[in-house]
Structure formats: C-alpha cells, structure tokens
Amino acid sequence: MENVPSQKSAAAYLYPPSDPFDQRVLDVGDGHRVYVEQCGNPVGIPVVVLHGGPGGGCSPAMRRYFNPDKYRVILFDQRGCGRSRPHASVLSNTTWHLVADIELIRETLGIDRWIVFGGSWGATLALIYAQSHPDRVAALALRGVFLMTQGELDWFYGGGAGRFWPDLWDRFVRMVPEGERDNLIAAYHKRLFSGDMMEETKFARAWAQWENALASMDSDGVTGESPADYARAFARLENHYFHHSGWLDADRQILARTDRLARIPGVIVQGRYDMICPPLSAWTLARQWPAGKLTLVGRAGHALSEPGISAELVRTMDRFAAERDRLGL
C-alpha cells in the first residue's frame, strides 16, 4: 500500500461518502488480505475506526462521525470479514493478529500517532491496542464498552439478557439439544464449524438474529434474516473469539492494565439501556481510568446508529478536532 500523495490539495479529497479517496487491500501475512480505505482530508487528524463483532465489517455509515475537513479517516475490515479475504476464515485470526494488523496499517500509511475510535468489540480491540502501543494512541473514543470478561459472555449467552427477551431467548436456545444448553457458545461453535454449509448458515443466521434483535432500544424484536455470507462471517468469527475468551491471559486483563492508559485521554459513550454490553463495564472502566470520561446516554441502547449515541460521538470527535494541538496531532 502506498502513502497518500502529499502534493495534492486537501480539497481534492473531500468525499462524497460513496467515494473515498483511497481504497486498498493490504497483505497482512498468514494468507490474509485486509481491505483498508481512507476518506476525508489526507492532511487531517488521523483516526482509525475499529468495527464491532468480531466479524461485523466496516460500512460507509461509519464515516459520518468525522468532519471530512478535519479528519483523515482510516477504516478497515478485520481478518475474515467484509471485503477482507479469505472470507469467514478463523485461521491465524486472533486478537493479537488484529493488534499487529492495526500497527501494520499505521506504519504502511506513515502515521505516527492517531485517534482510535471503536464500539462494542471495536472498543475491546481499541483498549487492547492502546495498552499494547500506548505511544501510538493520541486519544480513545469508545462506544458500548465490552471488556471480554466471562461475566459479560454469561450475561448475553447464559440467560441474563434472556430474562428481558424470553421469547427471543427461547428461540435462540431451542436451536440446540437440551443437553448442550448449559454452554451455548460451545454448542453453536460445534455447528458453525461443522463443515456443512447449510447447517453453518442456519446457525449463523440464528446467532446474528439474537444479537441484532437486542441492539436498539427501539427494537420490537423483529429482524429480517441476514444475508448468508454476512451472517456466516459474523457468527463464525464472533463465536471463535468468544470460544477462546479473546486470547487474553486473564478474565479481567483489560481492567488489570488500565495503568497503561494513564496518559491517553478518552471518552466513553454508553447507552444506559444497552442490553448487549450493559453499562457496568463502561462505568467500571471509567473508575479505573481517570483520563477516560464516561457519558451515559439516556434512552439509548447498543446500536451505533441510535440518535443519542450518534450525536454524542459527533460532539466527541468535534471536541478532539478542536484540541488537535493539545493532543499532539
């Protein structure tokens, strides 16, 4: 991947949202090729966007939180999903591979330090990356915090959220035999990696539907079927990561290493009624990270697209743009 040509004016790169100024595929090794795009102002504040899932992929809608006059926005599809290839592959696909990919993207684009923006699993990855490379992170913007703890997995796949959505939970649980329902992540793992494409797709859609139905506070629980390719990548990658507890050394590893974030300012935007990633994780993180400021958004759930969440994220990025000099960018 080549660097953005510096001789062209910034105005030449201001996008209509469907026309980013740079789209590339980066060979990150291990047989993986990662899709990377840049948009906005090539001499603007660099910000890397980490999508959720794992397995969700980036989308054009993720560009809208950044003033294109002010920001150089880097988005990429993590290994195995979106436009990255091989599709739905879990080989050589762990948290630590993704951290290395983020560093390779930064180095390839010639960026010294950048803002890291991520929500849900993207917030998890942002925190782990920042703890691994604190000197490369100027600020963190996090949404819907997930800390990859067993308690959070138990909440969503062990019946906690199901107490609020018993009808949808029953549908999700009844997909597997009664004798396997004490560990739904393992039960779905068996079927998502069965080698039978029809079975994998069936269980992938059920996995994605359970999560999608709970994402927005305004949800009535009715969701359409996800496209087969998307659902299979999303479900296989997410289940793969959860099955292995994110390859972290300890259950509360992120919280145990908040000292590494001491010099990194950050904002946490959290929906108060988030059913997928309950606010306790965001609140606990903020208490242990003095430089991280928590904003709880009333009448909001988990979805990035919810009006209160979106508005707060735009305000956050506008504030960071105004503080460019202070952030050393």
C-alpha positions as CSV (number, residue, x, y, z in Angstrom):
1,M,0.0,0.0,0.0
2,E,1.3,3.4,-0.9
3,N,1.1,6.5,1.2
4,V,-1.4,9.2,0.3
5,P,0.2,11.6,-2.2
6,S,1.1,14.7,-0.4
7,Q,1.3,17.0,-3.4
8,K,-2.4,17.1,-4.0
9,S,-4.6,19.6,-2.2
10,A,-6.8,18.5,0.7
11,A,-9.8,19.9,-1.1
12,A,-9.3,17.3,-3.9
13,Y,-10.0,14.5,-1.4
14,L,-13.2,15.7,0.3
15,Y,-15.5,12.9,-0.4
16,P,-19.0,12.3,-1.3
17,P,-19.4,9.5,1.2
18,S,-19.5,6.8,-1.5
19,D,-16.2,7.9,-3.0
20,P,-13.3,7.6,-0.5
21,F,-10.0,8.9,-1.7
22,D,-8.1,5.7,-1.2
23,Q,-9.1,2.0,-1.2
24,R,-6.5,-0.7,-0.9
25,V,-6.1,-4.3,0.0
26,L,-3.1,-4.9,2.4
27,D,-1.4,-8.3,2.6
28,V,-1.0,-8.8,6.4
29,G,0.5,-12.3,6.2
30,D,-0.8,-15.7,7.1
31,G,-2.7,-15.8,3.9
32,H,-4.9,-12.8,4.9
33,R,-5.6,-9.8,2.8
34,V,-7.3,-6.9,4.6
35,Y,-9.4,-4.2,3.0
36,V,-8.4,-0.7,4.0
37,E,-10.0,2.6,3.0
38,Q,-9.2,6.3,3.7
39,C,-11.5,9.3,3.3
40,G,-11.8,12.9,4.4
41,N,-8.7,15.1,4.4
42,P,-5.4,13.4,3.8
43,V,-3.6,16.0,5.9
44,G,-6.2,15.9,8.6
45,I,-6.2,14.3,12.0
46,P,-5.7,10.6,11.6
47,V,-8.3,8.4,13.2
48,V,-8.7,4.6,12.8
49,V,-12.1,3.1,13.1
50,L,-12.5,-0.4,14.6
51,H,-15.7,-2.1,13.8
52,G,-17.6,-4.5,16.1
53,G,-18.4,-8.1,16.1
54,P,-15.8,-9.6,15.7
55,G,-16.8,-10.1,12.2
56,G,-19.1,-7.1,11.6
57,G,-17.0,-5.3,8.9
58,C,-16.9,-1.5,8.3
59,S,-19.5,0.4,6.4
60,P,-19.9,3.8,4.7
61,A,-22.2,4.9,7.6
62,M,-19.1,4.8,9.9
63,R,-17.6,7.8,8.2
64,R,-20.3,10.2,9.3
65,Y,-18.9,10.8,12.8
66,F,-15.9,12.7,11.4
67,N,-15.8,16.2,9.9
68,P,-14.2,15.5,6.5
69,D,-12.4,18.8,6.6
70,K,-10.7,17.9,9.8
71,Y,-10.1,14.2,9.8
72,R,-8.2,11.7,7.8
73,V,-10.4,8.6,8.4
74,I,-9.0,5.1,8.1
75,L,-11.4,2.2,8.1
76,F,-10.7,-1.5,7.5
77,D,-12.4,-4.8,7.6
78,Q,-10.8,-7.1,10.1
79,R,-9.5,-10.5,9.1
80,G,-12.1,-12.8,7.6
81,C,-15.0,-10.3,7.2
82,G,-16.4,-7.6,5.0
83,R,-14.2,-7.2,1.9
84,S,-11.2,-8.9,3.5
85,R,-10.2,-12.3,2.4
86,P,-10.3,-15.3,2.9
87,H,-13.9,-14.8,3.9
88,A,-15.2,-16.2,7.2
89,S,-11.8,-17.7,7.9
90,V,-10.7,-18.2,11.5
91,L,-7.2,-19.5,10.7
92,S,-4.5,-17.1,12.1
93,N,-7.3,-14.9,13.3
94,T,-6.9,-13.9,16.9
95,T,-6.9,-10.6,18.9
96,W,-3.2,-10.4,18.7
97,H,-3.2,-10.9,14.9
98,L,-5.6,-7.9,14.7
99,V,-3.4,-5.8,17.0
100,A,-0.5,-6.5,14.7
101,D,-2.6,-5.6,11.6
102,I,-3.5,-2.2,13.1
103,E,0.2,-1.5,13.6
104,L,1.0,-2.6,10.1
105,I,-1.7,-0.3,8.7
106,R,-0.4,2.6,10.8
107,E,3.2,2.0,9.6
108,T,2.1,1.5,6.0
109,L,0.2,4.8,5.9
110,G,3.1,6.7,7.5
111,I,1.1,7.7,10.6
112,D,3.0,8.4,13.8
113,R,0.1,8.7,16.2
114,W,-3.7,8.6,15.8
115,I,-7.0,8.6,17.5
116,V,-8.6,5.2,17.9
117,F,-12.4,5.0,17.5
118,G,-14.2,1.8,18.3
119,G,-17.5,0.4,19.6
120,S,-18.6,-2.9,21.2
121,W,-15.9,-5.4,20.1
122,G,-14.2,-2.4,18.4
123,A,-13.9,-0.8,21.9
124,T,-12.4,-4.0,23.2
125,L,-9.8,-4.1,20.4
126,A,-9.2,-0.3,20.8
127,L,-8.4,-0.8,24.5
128,I,-6.1,-3.8,23.9
129,Y,-4.3,-2.0,21.1
130,A,-3.8,1.1,23.3
131,Q,-2.5,-1.0,26.1
132,S,-0.1,-2.7,23.7
133,H,1.0,0.5,21.9
134,P,0.2,3.5,24.2
135,D,2.8,5.7,22.5
136,R,0.8,5.5,19.2
137,V,-2.6,6.5,20.6
138,A,-3.4,10.2,21.0
139,A,-6.9,9.6,22.3
140,L,-9.6,6.9,22.5
141,A,-13.3,7.3,21.5
142,L,-15.2,4.3,22.8
143,R,-18.9,3.3,22.5
144,G,-20.8,0.4,24.1
145,V,-17.8,-1.0,26.0
146,F,-17.2,-4.7,26.1
147,L,-14.2,-6.0,28.2
148,M,-14.2,-9.6,27.1
149,T,-14.9,-11.0,30.5
150,Q,-16.7,-14.2,31.3
151,G,-19.4,-12.2,33.2
152,E,-20.3,-10.3,30.0
153,L,-20.4,-13.5,28.0
154,D,-22.6,-15.2,30.6
155,W,-24.9,-12.2,30.5
156,F,-25.6,-12.4,26.8
157,Y,-25.2,-16.2,26.2
158,G,-26.1,-17.5,29.6
159,G,-29.6,-16.2,30.1
160,G,-29.1,-12.7,31.6
161,A,-30.4,-10.7,28.6
162,G,-32.8,-13.6,28.0
163,R,-34.7,-12.6,31.1
164,F,-35.7,-9.4,29.3
165,W,-36.4,-11.1,26.0
166,P,-37.7,-14.6,27.0
167,D,-39.4,-15.2,23.6
168,L,-36.3,-14.5,21.6
169,W,-34.1,-16.3,24.1
170,D,-36.2,-19.4,23.8
171,R,-35.9,-19.3,20.0
172,F,-32.1,-19.0,20.3
173,V,-31.8,-21.7,22.9
174,R,-34.1,-24.2,21.2
175,M,-31.8,-24.4,18.2
176,V,-29.6,-26.9,20.2
177,P,-30.4,-30.1,22.1
178,E,-31.4,-29.6,25.7
179,G,-28.2,-31.4,26.9
180,E,-26.0,-28.8,25.4
181,R,-27.8,-25.7,26.6
182,D,-25.5,-25.1,29.6
183,N,-22.9,-23.8,27.2
184,L,-24.4,-22.1,24.1
185,I,-21.2,-20.7,22.8
186,A,-19.8,-24.3,22.6
187,A,-23.0,-25.7,21.2
188,Y,-23.1,-23.1,18.5
189,H,-19.4,-23.5,17.9
190,K,-19.9,-27.1,17.1
191,R,-22.4,-26.3,14.4
192,L,-20.9,-23.1,13.0
193,F,-17.7,-25.1,12.2
194,S,-19.4,-28.4,11.2
195,G,-18.3,-28.3,7.6
196,D,-21.9,-28.5,6.4
197,M,-22.6,-25.1,4.7
198,M,-26.3,-25.3,5.1
199,E,-26.0,-26.1,8.8
200,E,-23.4,-23.4,9.3
201,T,-25.6,-20.8,7.6
202,K,-28.7,-21.8,9.6
203,F,-26.9,-21.4,12.9
204,A,-25.1,-18.3,11.8
205,R,-28.4,-16.6,11.0
206,A,-29.8,-17.6,14.4
207,W,-26.7,-16.3,16.1
208,A,-26.8,-13.0,14.3
209,Q,-30.6,-12.6,14.8
210,W,-30.3,-12.9,18.6
211,E,-27.8,-10.1,18.7
212,N,-29.4,-7.8,16.1
213,A,-32.8,-8.0,17.8
214,L,-31.4,-6.6,21.0
215,A,-29.1,-3.9,19.5
216,S,-31.5,-0.9,19.5
217,M,-33.6,0.4,22.4
218,D,-36.5,0.8,19.9
219,S,-36.3,-2.8,18.7
220,D,-39.5,-4.8,18.8
221,G,-37.6,-8.0,18.4
222,V,-38.4,-8.4,14.8
223,T,-35.5,-8.7,12.4
224,G,-35.1,-9.9,8.9
225,E,-32.7,-12.7,8.0
226,S,-29.1,-11.5,7.5
227,P,-27.6,-12.3,4.1
228,A,-25.9,-15.7,4.3
229,D,-22.4,-14.5,3.6
230,Y,-22.5,-11.8,6.2
231,A,-24.2,-13.9,8.8
232,R,-21.7,-16.8,8.4
233,A,-18.6,-14.5,8.7
234,F,-20.1,-12.6,11.6
235,A,-21.2,-15.6,13.6
236,R,-18.2,-17.8,12.9
237,L,-15.7,-15.0,13.9
238,E,-17.6,-13.8,16.9
239,N,-18.1,-17.3,18.2
240,H,-14.5,-18.2,17.5
241,Y,-13.3,-15.2,19.5
242,F,-15.7,-15.8,22.4
243,H,-15.0,-19.5,22.4
244,H,-11.3,-18.6,23.1
245,S,-12.1,-15.8,25.5
246,G,-10.4,-13.3,23.2
247,W,-7.0,-15.0,23.8
248,L,-6.5,-12.8,26.8
249,D,-4.2,-14.1,29.6
250,A,-6.8,-13.4,32.4
251,D,-10.5,-12.8,32.6
252,R,-10.1,-9.1,33.6
253,Q,-7.0,-8.4,31.7
254,I,-8.1,-5.1,30.3
255,L,-9.1,-3.7,33.7
256,A,-5.8,-5.0,35.2
257,R,-3.8,-3.0,32.7
258,T,-5.6,0.4,32.8
259,D,-2.4,1.9,34.2
260,R,-1.1,1.7,30.6
261,L,-3.9,4.1,29.6
262,A,-2.9,6.8,32.2
263,R,-1.6,9.3,29.6
264,I,-4.3,8.7,27.0
265,P,-7.3,10.9,27.1
266,G,-10.6,9.3,26.2
267,V,-14.3,9.4,26.0
268,I,-16.7,6.5,26.7
269,V,-20.2,6.9,25.2
270,Q,-22.6,4.3,26.6
271,G,-26.3,3.7,26.2
272,R,-27.9,3.4,29.6
273,Y,-30.2,0.6,28.3
274,D,-27.6,-1.3,26.4
275,M,-28.8,-5.0,26.5
276,I,-25.7,-6.4,24.7
277,C,-23.0,-4.6,26.7
278,P,-24.5,-3.5,30.0
279,P,-23.2,-0.1,31.3
280,L,-21.4,-1.7,34.3
281,S,-18.4,-2.4,32.1
282,A,-18.1,1.2,30.9
283,W,-18.7,2.5,34.4
284,T,-16.0,0.2,35.9
285,L,-13.5,1.1,33.2
286,A,-14.1,4.8,33.8
287,R,-13.5,4.5,37.5
288,Q,-10.1,2.9,36.8
289,W,-9.1,5.2,34.0
290,P,-9.1,8.8,35.3
291,A,-8.3,10.2,31.8
292,G,-11.4,8.5,30.4
293,K,-14.7,10.4,30.7
294,L,-17.9,8.5,30.7
295,T,-21.1,9.8,29.2
296,L,-24.2,7.7,29.8
297,V,-26.8,8.4,27.1
298,G,-30.4,8.1,28.4
299,R,-33.0,6.4,26.2
300,A,-30.3,4.6,24.2
301,G,-29.2,1.0,23.8
302,H,-26.2,-0.5,22.0
303,A,-26.6,0.5,18.4
304,L,-24.1,3.0,16.9
305,S,-27.0,4.4,14.8
306,E,-29.2,5.4,17.8
307,P,-29.7,9.2,17.7
308,G,-28.4,9.9,21.2
309,I,-25.3,7.8,20.7
310,S,-24.6,9.3,17.3
311,A,-25.0,12.9,18.5
312,E,-22.6,12.3,21.4
313,L,-20.0,10.7,19.2
314,V,-20.1,13.6,16.8
315,R,-19.7,16.0,19.7
316,T,-16.7,14.0,20.9
317,M,-14.9,14.0,17.6
318,D,-15.6,17.7,17.1
319,R,-14.0,18.3,20.6
320,F,-11.0,16.2,19.7
321,A,-10.6,18.2,16.4
322,A,-10.6,21.4,18.4
323,E,-7.9,20.0,20.7
324,R,-5.6,18.9,17.9
325,D,-2.6,20.8,19.2
326,R,-3.1,19.6,22.8
327,L,-3.3,16.0,21.5
328,G,-0.1,16.5,19.6
329,L,-1.7,15.8,16.2
